[in-house]
Amino acid sequence: MGDRLIITHIPSLVATLLNKERAKGAPLTRKEVESIRDEAPAQVLTPEQRAAIDERREYDDIVPERAWEDWQVARLELIADE
């Protein structure tokens, strides 16, 4: 029972942020990213459950505690793919 539990956003936080930024039509601010993160639906999962979700998604979500920093990297990659 020593497993560390992991907060997991469902849908993924990166997808939620991308959709919010597209709807806004401009880059999200740090305050907006943190507010979206805090209000987004999430579940607490075991590492095994989280790994299964990541495998189905075929990508790792951004880390909630580093939402702003991770979002800055992810959004540049996502925008470059468009």
N, C-alpha and C positions, 0 to 999 in steps of 0.2 A: 504494500500500500504506500510505498515511498515514492511513487511516481509523481512527478511534477505535473500539475494541470496547466493547460494552455488555453488562454482566451482566443477563440477562433471566430472571426467575423464570417457570417453566412447571410448574404453573398459576401465574397471577398471584399476586404477594405479597399484594395487597389481598384477593383471594378466599380465599387460605389463612388470612390473619389473621381474616377474617370468620367462616370456618368454625370456627376454633379458639376464637374468642370465644363463638360460639353454643354450642359443645360445653361450654365452661366454665360458661356461664350467668352470667358476670360480666365486666366490662372486663378486658382483658389489662393486665399491668404492663409497664413499659418493659423490664425484664429478660426477660419472656416474649416480647415483640415481637422483641427483638433476637436471642433464642435461636431463635425460629421462623424469622426471616430467615436466620440463619446455617446452619440445617439444611435449609431448603427447597431443592428441586431447582432448578437454574438452568443456563443455557447462556450461552456467550459468543457474541454475535452482532454482525454489522456494523450500522451505522445503518440501512441499507436493509432488512435482515432484521427488525430491531426495528420499523421503521415498518410493515412488512407485518403483523406480529403485532398491533400496536396497532390497525391498521385492521380486522383480523378481530375483535378483541375489542370494538371500538367504544368503548374507553376507554383512558386512559393508566394504567399501573400506578404505584404509589408508588415513589419513588426509594430503593433499598436503603440508601444512605448517610444518608438522612433518614427511615428507616423509622418511628421513633417519632413524629416531628413530623407526617409525612404521614398516618400512621395516625390520629392524633387528629382531623384534619380529615375524612378519608374516613369514619371510623366514625360521625361525627355526621351526615354526609349519608346514609349507608346506613341508619342507625337512623331518621332522619326519613322515609325512603321506606317503611318497614315499616308 
